[in-house]
Amino acid sequence: MTKSTPHPSSIIKAEQQSLLYLHIAVFLFGGTALFSKLIGLPALDITVYRTGIAALALFILLTLQKKQISLSSMKDYGIAILLGCVVGLHWVTYFTGMQMAGVTVGMIAFFTYPVITVFIEPFFNRTVPKMKDMITAFVVIIGIVLLIPEISFGNQITLGIVTGIISAVFFALRNILHKNYFSHYSGPHTMLYQTLVACLMLCLFVEVPPMQVTESDWLLLLLVGVVFTATPHALFASSLRSLSATTAGLISCLQPLYGSILAIILLHERPDILTIIGGLLVVSAAIFETWSVSRGRR
């Protein structure tokens, strides 16, 4: 008995639904940065409480879906611990960068990660970056320089930009490690372990214990943990069933745009013209790099 071919209309409908899921996920990812300013806690504390809540939400989601919680081998548990440590450091530096430089500038600095990925990946694949990658990196550097008000580590914005770039390095490293060693697990499954490990790794350094967190901050932490962490990761994983990694990567480049618009509306941030030009250069380079890498794979 042959397997029936899906009707073209059902394929189109599935793709449209996946596109909707993807845009919602990217919008929520972009909105995550706002909580660095809305929650009155240090960046590390936000990361610990956020990851703990997200891990619990993902555990409940996988349990309700009757999905397997355990991993396949002891080696995978080791990789999960490594990924969790890297993603924990990424989130701490991510929120710290936003708190120092503001949401718009911090997100632009973080979005250097597609280009940083190009320079880290050769260490795993034993390849050499191409000339176009070097040119793209140069464009990103120009964009970052335009964001810096003064080249001084005594300046909060400059420190925030540097911290955002460090966060981008951790994020790029997490993505490469996940792609090479952990991609056989679903998005919610892998994020369950990464959020759990990140929470356990950092919880010893919390400055504000749970009893001293205000009710309003707890509500915001629940919001960022469930709606802005667990939900977008689940939606993002679902969208990849009908969309290519190329489409997902390109649409993900809208994160700084969504984050900046939300920061303007909710936090009343007003980026100047140099920030806008610098942001356009960085995001354009990220879009070009994502497109060219995916075209090269085809």
SULSULRA-V109570 format. One record per residue. N is the residue number from 1. RES is the residue in one small letter. SS is DSSP state (hx for helix, st for strand, lp for the rest). D_LAST is the distance of its C-alpha to the last C-alpha in whole Angstrom. Layout:
BEGIN
((N:RES:SS:D_LAST) (N:RES:SS:D_LAST))
END
This chain:
BEGIN
((1:m:lp:33) (2:t:lp:29) (3:k:lp:27) (4:s:lp:27) (5:t:lp:24) (6:p:lp:24) (7:h:lp:26) (8:p:hx:23) (9:s:hx:26) (10:s:hx:25) (11:i:hx:22) (12:i:hx:22) (13:k:hx:25) (14:a:hx:23) (15:e:hx:20) (16:q:hx:23) (17:q:hx:25) (18:s:hx:22) (19:l:hx:21) (20:l:hx:25) (21:y:hx:25) (22:l:hx:22) (23:h:hx:24) (24:i:hx:27) (25:a:hx:26) (26:v:hx:24) (27:f:hx:28) (28:l:hx:30) (29:f:hx:28) (30:g:hx:29) (31:g:hx:32) (32:t:hx:33) (33:a:lp:33) (34:l:lp:37) (35:f:hx:38) (36:s:hx:39) (37:k:hx:41) (38:l:hx:43) (39:i:lp:43) (40:g:lp:46) (41:l:lp:45) (42:p:lp:44) (43:a:hx:40) (44:l:hx:40) (45:d:hx:43) (46:i:hx:40) (47:t:hx:37) (48:v:hx:40) (49:y:hx:41) (50:r:hx:38) (51:t:hx:36) (52:g:hx:39) (53:i:hx:39) (54:a:hx:35) (55:a:hx:35) (56:l:hx:38) (57:a:hx:36) (58:l:hx:33) (59:f:hx:36) (60:i:hx:38) (61:l:hx:34) (62:l:hx:33) (63:t:hx:37) (64:l:hx:37) (65:q:lp:34) (66:k:lp:35) (67:k:lp:32) (68:q:lp:33) (69:i:lp:34) (70:s:lp:34) (71:l:lp:31) (72:s:lp:31) (73:s:lp:32) (74:m:hx:34) (75:k:hx:31) (76:d:hx:29) (77:y:hx:32) (78:g:hx:32) (79:i:hx:29) (80:a:hx:30) (81:i:hx:32) (82:l:hx:30) (83:l:hx:28) (84:g:hx:31) (85:c:hx:33) (86:v:hx:30) (87:v:hx:29) (88:g:hx:33) (89:l:hx:33) (90:h:hx:30) (91:w:hx:32) (92:v:hx:36) (93:t:hx:34) (94:y:hx:32) (95:f:hx:36) (96:t:hx:38) (97:g:hx:36) (98:m:hx:36) (99:q:hx:40) (100:m:hx:40) (101:a:hx:38) (102:g:lp:38) (103:v:hx:35) (104:t:hx:34) (105:v:hx:34) (106:g:hx:33) (107:m:hx:30) (108:i:hx:29) (109:a:hx:29) (110:f:hx:27) (111:f:lp:24) (112:t:lp:24) (113:y:hx:22) (114:p:hx:18) (115:v:hx:19) (116:i:hx:22) (117:t:hx:19) (118:v:hx:17) (119:f:hx:20) (120:i:hx:21) (121:e:hx:18) (122:p:hx:19) (123:f:hx:22) (124:f:hx:20) (125:n:hx:17) (126:r:lp:20) (127:t:lp:18) (128:v:lp:19) (129:p:lp:18) (130:k:lp:17) (131:m:hx:19) (132:k:hx:18) (133:d:hx:18) (134:m:hx:21) (135:i:hx:22) (136:t:hx:20) (137:a:hx:23) (138:f:hx:26) (139:v:hx:25) (140:v:hx:25) (141:i:hx:28) (142:i:hx:30) (143:g:hx:29) (144:i:hx:31) (145:v:hx:34) (146:l:hx:35) (147:l:hx:35) (148:i:lp:37) (149:p:lp:41) (150:e:lp:43) (151:i:lp:41) (152:s:lp:44) (153:f:lp:43) (154:g:lp:46) (155:n:lp:44) (156:q:hx:43) (157:i:hx:40) (158:t:hx:39) (159:l:hx:39) (160:g:hx:37) (161:i:hx:34) (162:v:hx:34) (163:t:hx:35) (164:g:hx:32) (165:i:hx:29) (166:i:hx:31) (167:s:hx:30) (168:a:hx:26) (169:v:hx:26) (170:f:hx:27) (171:f:hx:25) (172:a:hx:22) (173:l:hx:23) (174:r:hx:24) (175:n:hx:20) (176:i:hx:19) (177:l:hx:22) (178:h:hx:21) (179:k:hx:17) (180:n:hx:18) (181:y:hx:22) (182:f:lp:22) (183:s:lp:19) (184:h:lp:21) (185:y:lp:23) (186:s:lp:23) (187:g:hx:24) (188:p:hx:27) (189:h:hx:28) (190:t:hx:27) (191:m:hx:28) (192:l:hx:31) (193:y:hx:32) (194:q:hx:30) (195:t:hx:33) (196:l:hx:36) (197:v:hx:35) (198:a:hx:35) (199:c:hx:38) (200:l:hx:40) (201:m:hx:39) (202:l:hx:40) (203:c:hx:43) (204:l:hx:46) (205:f:hx:45) (206:v:lp:46) (207:e:lp:49) (208:v:lp:49) (209:p:lp:50) (210:p:hx:50) (211:m:hx:53) (212:q:hx:53) (213:v:lp:50) (214:t:lp:51) (215:e:hx:51) (216:s:hx:49) (217:d:hx:46) (218:w:hx:46) (219:l:hx:45) (220:l:hx:42) (221:l:hx:41) (222:l:hx:41) (223:l:hx:39) (224:v:hx:36) (225:g:hx:36) (226:v:hx:36) (227:v:hx:35) (228:f:hx:32) (229:t:hx:31) (230:a:hx:31) (231:t:hx:30) (232:p:hx:27) (233:h:hx:26) (234:a:hx:27) (235:l:hx:25) (236:f:hx:22) (237:a:hx:21) (238:s:hx:22) (239:s:hx:20) (240:l:lp:17) (241:r:lp:18) (242:s:lp:17) (243:l:lp:15) (244:s:lp:11) (245:a:hx:11) (246:t:hx:10) (247:t:hx:13) (248:a:hx:15) (249:g:hx:15) (250:l:hx:15) (251:i:hx:19) (252:s:hx:20) (253:c:lp:20) (254:l:lp:23) (255:q:hx:25) (256:p:hx:27) (257:l:hx:28) (258:y:hx:29) (259:g:hx:31) (260:s:hx:33) (261:i:hx:34) (262:l:hx:35) (263:a:hx:37) (264:i:hx:39) (265:i:hx:40) (266:l:hx:41) (267:l:lp:42) (268:h:lp:43) (269:e:lp:41) (270:r:lp:41) (271:p:lp:38) (272:d:lp:39) (273:i:hx:38) (274:l:hx:36) (275:t:hx:35) (276:i:hx:33) (277:i:hx:32) (278:g:hx:31) (279:g:hx:29) (280:l:hx:27) (281:l:hx:26) (282:v:hx:25) (283:v:hx:23) (284:s:hx:21) (285:a:hx:20) (286:a:hx:19) (287:i:hx:17) (288:f:hx:15) (289:e:hx:14) (290:t:hx:13) (291:w:hx:11) (292:s:hx:10) (293:v:hx:9) (294:s:hx:7) (295:r:hx:5) (296:g:hx:5) (297:r:hx:4) (298:r:lp:0))
END
